[in-house]
C-alpha cells in the first residue's frame, strides 16, 4: 500500500513538473524593439530594412521600413517562435508576405514566403 501511495505521489509530481515546463516553453520571448531585417531581394542582393516591433503578451505589431516605403506587420510569438504577416500594395495588387522564424539569443532567423517563393531572413537588434 505504501509503495502504491509513493508511486502515485511521484507520478503526480512528474505530471505537475511537465505542466510547468510546458507553460514556461510557451511563454512568449521578448521581441519588442528595433531590428535590422535582412533578406535577399529578387536580384539576389541583400536588402536590409528597419523593423520595429511592439509586443503585448504573445501579440506583436509594428512596421517594416525599406526602400519601397513603410508597411505594418502583425503576428504572434510562442516561446521563441515568431510569425508575422506583412501586406504590400504593388502595381499587380496586394501581396502578402508570411514570416516564420525563431529567436536565438539576440537574433532572429527564418523564412519569408510570398506566394510560391520563399527566402531566408535574419534580424539583429537595430540601432
N, C-alpha and C positions, 0 to 999 in steps of 0.2 A: 504494500500500500504506500509506504513512504517513498519507494523508488518511483512509483507512478506519479505522486504529487511533485517530486523533484523534476521528473521528466516533463510534466505538463508546465511547471513554472519556467523551466529552461526554454521550452518551445515558445511560451508566451513572450518571454523576454527577447528571444530571437526575432519573432514576428514584429514586435514593437521596434526593435533596432532597425529592421529593414524598412519599416514605415518612415522612421525619422530620416534615414539615409535617402530614401526616395524623395521625400519632400525637400531635403537640402539640395539634391541634384536638380530639382525643378525650379528652385529659386532663381529668378532672372538675374543674370550678370548685369553689372552696371556698364552700359554702353553710351551713356549721355555724354555730350561734349562735341568738340570739333575734331574732325577726322579728315585725312587726305586719302581719298578713294582713287585707286589706280587700276586701270584695266586697258587691254589693247583695243584700239579703235579698228574700224573696218580696214584701214590700210596697214594694220599691224603695229603701228607706233603706239607707245604707251601714252595714255591720256589720263591726266590727274585732275580730279575735281574736288572742290571743297564740300564736305558733307557735315551737316550739323544735326545732331540728334537730341531730342528732348525725350525723357523717359518718365512714365508714370506706372510703376509696378512693372508688369510684363509688356505693356503697350508702349510703342515708340512712334514718334512722328518727327518730321524735320524737313530739311531741304538738301538738295544736291545742286551745287552751282558750278557751271563749267562754261566752255566757250559758247554753247548754244543757249545760255540763259540759266534760270533757276527753276527747279521743279520740286514739288512737295513729295515726301515719301511717308508711307505708313506701314507699320508692321508690328512684330512682337519678338520678344526674347523669352526663351525657355531654357533655363540652365545657361550653358554657354552657346546655345544655338540661336542664331538670329535670322529672321526672314523679314523682308520688306518689299514693297512694290512701288514703282515709280511709273507714272503715266506721262508720256511726252506727246505733244502735238507736233506732227510733221506735215510736210506737203502731201503725204499719202494718207493722212488721217492720224487718229490717235494710236500710239504704240505703247504697250505695257511691258515693262521690264520687271522680272521677278528675281530678286536676290536671295540666295540662301547661303549661309556661312556659319562659321564658328569663331568665337573669341578665344584667343590663346595668349595669355599674358596681356600685353598692351597692344596687340594687333589682331586684326580680323582677316579672314580669307574665306573665299567661297566661289560660287558660280552664279553668274547672271545670265538669265535666259530671256530671249526675245524671240517669240515665235519658235522656229526650229533651230535657231542659232544660240549657242552657249559659249561664254568666255569666262575665264578665271578672273577674279578680282581680289585685291588686297586693300587693307585700310590701316593706316597708322595714325596715332594721335596727331592732330594738326597743330599748327602754331597759333 
